[in-house]
């Protein structure tokens, strides 16, 4: 849709078409044109827990991309009946979870995706527009991979059964150059996510392995552990004993009073130590207004404890839309967007006189 030339042509529909996604295809183009160094892998943060993984061999894997929004109206001011947060802590007031981040990638312009992986059933990870875009812009070889409940939802949306693969902890899937291992998830909030008409007090919980998994992506450049929305668990140490982890991605956030949904700054470090990772990257703190948190807290606590506890890892503070290349960026602890102007004075500047600026 063409941009308006006057106030008559400027309409709400025109504004939306010319504004969203806010980054247009900038990041799509960057990912497509990026060449990953040999014995490295590269990841981009797509907001929330969304990750694009690209390898030296040009394998492209998408994980948990969410293209939705949080609250957009106050409505009646009440929480959806038997929402998982209401089950958790008996709240009645509406959760003020507004989306904070722009849309940094155009899902319908995505190309060359070899597989879409989803970790669990929550709608900010399992997204219908992501599924539609991948289905429309991929070949029959592109697979949709997740736990049983995720695959069931894909089927209900119209994703062909032959395009889907169900995984359980311990399963391994080969996606071109990447071996992906499903591992146990520790997302107790997901266990509280059931049908609205179901009462779960006094009942056995769901089988976590059917609704959520963590993933280990094994590449020629190193291994990426995606912990999704897992809470802190002693089992991270078991995963660290049984697998080689180079980079960990884990949810983090400032939990509201009486709510335990995100991992705290202390447990980000505990999980990294348990997994024996070399780098830990917090995510998810960026997206929800009511869980907004400052990852510099993780850096400060790590600095306090790293020598006392002999930490063999360090945190990396990312920014949405930014990339991280491992092991090329292994020593970095902070991301900054490309500042541009690398070609300053490559052309003759045009100012009234040399000392003008």
Beta strands, then each sheet from edge to edge (+ up, - down):
strand 1: 41-45
strand 2: 51-55
strand 3: 60-63
strand 4: 115-117
strand 5: 143-146
strand 6: 164-166
strand 7: 172-175
strand 8: 178-184
strand 9: 213-219
strand 10: 222-226
strand 11: 247-251
strand 12: 279-283
strand 13: 314-315
strand 14: 323-326
sheet 1: 6+ 5+ 4+ 3+ 2- 1+ 14-
sheet 2: 7+ 8- 9+ 10- 11- 12- 13-
end
